[in-house]
């Protein structure tokens, strides 16, 4: 249901001519539904009663009060006259950032420091999730809630075959999305999600035993390399006496290619892409491989099994 709502939101973005947001929303929904399915797969069908009726009423009252106050504040802000700063970004996107895609220029140039902080937080969260699940082993359920066994055909031949054929195509599309992002809808975040979905599909379609020797899920170095690339882009501007993360751009005329515009913001976008690939694959692959394959007995410090 959440993914259906997300897809409807993507259609709303398309309706209001926001292709960058629509592409991002679609990619995020694909990754999120895989994450939810992997998490729900290991959760018990029923849970013990955790809250009494008075506590539920109290929590409901707090939620309604907080939500109502937030909605009222949002309505008050959005219904008052204000002067938009969007025209400033539209006027300065090309001369200041060297790109006609205003959304991407804002993310990697005008507000690049915000983006650097966001990918840093994502990287820290990915490492934390990996460490929490590093030694976690669970027994995957063998049947559904009604006792019906899962299909023995875990990796259908058609799905496995087509996933391998589509992997090079997905990588090519991701590179195309990355390179066009500064002037047309796209960018490093969307490209990273496309590659992450393509890699995760290999695990879903072919299984861990087949994919692990060919594609390692240990992509922690890629996360660090992406952060270093994005940070080095900002430090490069400091070296030349400009503020941190100041973008430089120019037109070049290499043989056979004609006029080519290059901007240092593309390196920052490349760092964003590497971080997104690393955190997505590390989390999803680690979550998908916590099944022990057999029942394990864990011993606490007192030596008694539980």
N, C-alpha and C positions, 0 to 999 in steps of 0.2 A: 504494500500500500504506500509506503514512503517513497519507493522508487517511482511508482505511478505518478505521485504528486510531483516528484522531481522532474519527470519527463514533461508533465504539463507546464511546469515553470519554464522549461527549455523552449516549449512552443510559444509561450508568452514573450520570451526574449526574441524569438524569430519574428513574431508579430510586430514588435516595436523596433525592429532593425538593429538588433544587438547580436551580431553573429559570433563575436568573441565570447560573450557570456553564454550563448547557446551551446557552442562547442565545448566550453569548459563544463557546463552543467551536464551535458550528455556523457562526457568522459568520466566525471566524478560519479555519476549514477552507476555506470558500469562497474567501477572499482568498488563502490559502496555495496552494491547488491552481492558481489562475490564475498566481501568481508562479512556481511550479515549472514549469508548462508553458511559460511565456515564457522562462525561463532554459534549460530543456532544449532548446528549439527551436533555440537558437544554439550549443549545445555540439557538438563533433565526435562522430562515432559511436564512434571508437576513440581511445585515448590511449596515448602511449608508456609504456614500462615505467619506472616512477619509483622503485621500491623493490626491493632485493635480498631474497632469502629470509632471511638473518640479520637484516636490519633489520625485516622483517615479524614475525619471531619475537620480536624485542626489543619492538617496539611492542605486539604482542599480550600479552606478559607484563606490560608496564606497565599496559595497559588492564585486564586481569583483576585485577591487584593493586589498582589504584586503585578499580575498581568494587566489588571484594570488601570493601575497607575501608569504603567509603561505605555499602554495604548493611549491613554489620555495625553501623556507628555508628547508622544509621537504625533498625535493628531494636532496638538497645539502648535508644534514646531512646523509641521508641513502645511498648515492652513494660514500661516502668517506671511505677509509679503517679504520677499528677500531678493537680493541681487545675486544671481548665479555667477559663478566664476568659470563656468564651462566655456564661455567665449574666449577667455584667456588661454586655456589649453588648446582650443581650436586654432587660435591665431599663432601660437608659439610652437605647435607640434613639429612643423617642418623646419622653421629656422632655428629653433632651440634644441630639438631632439633628432632632427634629420629623418623623421618618419611620418607617413601620412596616416598610420593607424594610431589614433589618439589614445586609445585604451592601452595599447602596448607601450607607447612612449611614456605614459603616466606611470606604468608599473616599473619600467626598467630605467627611467631617467628622472622625471620630475619627482617621483616618490620612490625612487630606488632603495632608499634606506629602509623604508617600511617593508619592502619586499625582501630585503636581506634579513631583516629581523624575523619575518614570517618563516622563511625557509630554515633559519637557524632553530626556531622553536620546533618546527616539524622534524628536523634532524634529531634534536634532543629527545623528542617524544618517541621517534622510531627506535633509537638506541635503548631507551627505557623499556619499551614494549618487548624488544628482543631479549633483554636481560631477564625480564620477568618470565618469559616463556622458554628460556634457553633450556632449562632442565625439567620442563613440564611435559608429562606424558599422560595421555588419557586414552581410555578404551573407546573406540568409536562404536556407536550403537549398530547392532546387526539387523534391527527391524524397526518399523515405525511404531507409532503409539498403539495401533490396533494389532500388532504382532505380525504384520506382513513383512517378510524379509526383503531387504534391498535387492535390486537386480544384480545378478552375478556379472553382467556385462558392464563393468565399471568404465571401460574406455572404448566406446563404440568405434569401429574401424573408420567409418565415414568422418566422424568428428576428428579423430586423430590424424587422418590423412590430410583433411582440408586445413587443419590448424598449422601443420608443417608447411603447406604450400603458401598459406596466407602470411606467414611470419615475415619473409622478405618484403612482401608488398606493404605490410604494416610499417616496417622500418623505413621504407622509402617514403611513404606518406608522412611519417613523423618528421623526417628530415625536411621534406617540402614545407610542412607546417611551420617548422622552426625558422627556416630561411625567409619565408614570406611574412613572418609575424610583425616585422617592423613597419611594413607598409600596407599589409592586407590582413584580414582576420587570421589569427594564429598566434604563435609564440612558444616560448620554452615550456610553460606550464602545461599547455595542451599537448605539445609534442611528447613531453615526458609521460603523461597519462596514457597516450596512445601506445607508446613502447611498453609501458608497464602492463597494460591490458594484454598486449600481444604475447609478452613473456609469461604472464600468469595463465593465459589460455593453453600454453604448452603443458603446464603442470596439470591443468584440469582435464585436458584431452588425452594426454599420454601417461599421466601418473608420475609420481616422484621417482620411482625406480628407473624409469626410462629417461626422464629429463635431468635428474640431478647430475649424472656424470657429464652431460653435455652443456648444462647451464647451471652454474653454481648459484645458489641463493644467498651466498655470503657477499653481499654488495655493499658492505660497510665502507670499503675504500672509495666507492663511487660517491657516497654521500659526502665524505670528507673532501674529495677532489672537487665536487661541485661547489661546496662552501668556499674552498680556497680560490677557485676560479672567479666566483662572484666578488669575493673580498679583494682579490688582486686587481680586478677592474677598477674598484674604487681607489685603491692605493696607487694605481698608475696615474690617476688624475692628480693626486697629491704630489707625486714626484715631479710633475710638470708645473706645479704651482697653482693648481685649480682646486676648488672644493671637492670633498670626497664624493666619488661616484659621478663626477661631471662627465658627460658623454661628449665624445669627439666624432665627427663624421665628415666624409669627403667623397667626391666622385673620382673614380679611376677608369682608365680606358685600356684594359689588357687586350692583347691580340685575340681576334676571333670572337670576343665576348662583347665588345662595344662598351657602352657606358655602364659602369657598375658602381653602386653606392654602398659603402661599407661604414659601419658605425661600431664604436667600442661597446655600445649597449648590447650588441649581438653576443659578445663574450659573456656578459652578465646573464643574458637569456640562456646561454649554453650551460652556465653553472646552475641556474634554476632547473633546467631540464634534467641534469644529472642527479640533483638532489631528489627531485620528484620520482625519478625511476628507482633510485636506491631505497627510499623510505617505503614506497608502495610495494615493491617486490620483497623487501626484507620482512615487512609485517605480514603480508598475505602468505608468503611461502612458509614462514615460521608457524603461522597459525594453522596452515594446512598440513603441516608435518608433525603435529604434536601427538597424533595417534600412535600409541606404542606398538600396535599390531598384535599385542598379546597382553594379558593382564599382568600388571606389575604390583608388587607389594612394597609400599613405602614404609620405612622404619623411622620413627621419630627419635629424638635424642634419648628417650628412656628405653628404647629397644623394643617397645610393644608395637605389633603391626596394627594398622588401621586402614 
